Amino acid sequence: MIWDWGYALEILPTLLLAFVKYTLVATVLGTIIAAALGLVFAIIRRTGVPVLTQGTTAFIEVIRSTPLVLHLFILFVVFAQLGLTMEPLTAGVIGLGVHYACFYAEVYRAGIDAVPAGQWEAATALNLGRQHTWLDVVLPQAVRNVLPSLGNYAVSMFKETPFLALITVPELVLTAQSTIGGANFRYLEPITLAGFIFLAASYPTALALRRLERRMQPAA
């Protein structure tokens, strides 16, 4: 099969629309959910309340030990059987967000543990309340330390959005393979273009994260 530039340019707008409307939206919304929920998980685990801490830890371990595909299936198919029907994109965003929140929680935990004990002691000496200690002292330092790692997980989430095709979300790869490739029986151009779109979006982001990580390293 010979590459057809005319056909490639013809289908490119459709691929870009699928990328922006589904792949990019799912990644951005999933990252927001993961970042917020992961922080909640990390803080709960620091509270020391037995039931909350053990329950959250167990949930995180179960999610981290099972594949994303299973979570998507439960949200979209099993929940529908129980009467809770979701739109495919909604189920996909929630699945991505909850799945990666459990990884974010571990990153946050490492960042919080890395805050020097003297910072906690100084907050206590200044008679800062628990809320101000977390919001004004601990979390700014913790998030700053782990920001590159959080970004790396966001890139990983972006590259796993093709799994959303399993719950009928017409994201970039499904559009390339089925909507375009299946309709025209030409797969070379749409699949290749989809790969280049992923590369064009993820590679510069990865480079920026590496640069950010180097800038945040303490000076020797």
Buried (B, 14 or more C-beta within 10 A) or exposed (E): EEEEEEBBEEBBEBBBEBBEBBBBBBBBBBBEBBBEBBBBBBBBBBEEEEEEBEEBBEBBEEBEEEEBBEBBBBBBEEBEEEEEEBEBBBBBBBBBBBBBBBBBBBBBBBBBEEBEEEEBEEBEEEEBEEEEBBEEBBBEBBBEBBBBBBBBBBBEBBEBBBBBBBBBBBBBBBBBBEBBBEEEEBBBBBBEBBEEBBEEBBEEBEEEBEEEBEEEEEEE
